[in-house]
Amino acid sequence: ALDAFLRHLPVPSLHVYATMSSALHIDPCAHQATLLATLVIFVKLFLTFMAQGKKRFETSFRPPEDTQLSLAKGRKQSYGALHKEKADSAEAKNALETETRWVRIVSNDLENIPVGLIIAWAALLSHYSVTVHVVCVCMFAAGRVAHTVAYAAALQPHRAIAWFVAVLGVIGMLVNATVGFYL
């Protein structure tokens, strides 16, 4: 009875998943590419967090209890309150600009990476073309890495291009998965 009901649903191939013993097939090449892209993005994100943390020490933007850590290098930490008192010097302004740049890099990563990875992994379940999936997931990973490098080095239009490449990769994965689901 369930099988007959599922066959009449407007969702393509749903009855196949409900009746087959091996419900899902994930292409090994697409799986490997998605896993490698996830690894690259994780390492990039970890290194980005470390760089941001270091810059926050340099501008005293860490919590006061972090003053005792070796990375503080004797600088009192105060969530940036002490830094604002010395903000007139060129060195302090440069340190603040660099710290703000890294905060923005992390913020941009947190806006884009979760959605991209969710789509990449979800797209494995219904992609139309393995090649398109692999190319798009690589575009996403390469674009995110290039975006971080370009942002850290203050390179424009490189940063915008890298961001756009990553977004195109995500859109490509989403379109490929949608087509794969309905065809």
Salt bridges, closest charged atoms under 4 A:
ASP3 OD2 - ARG7 NH2 2.33
GLU58 OE2 - LYS54 NZ 3.93
GLU58 OE1 - LYS55 NZ 3.74
ASP66 OD2 - ARG62 NH2 2.79
GLU99 OE2 - ARG56 NH1 2.35
ASP109 OD2 - LYS44 NZ 2.45
ASP109 OD1 - ARG144 NH2 2.61
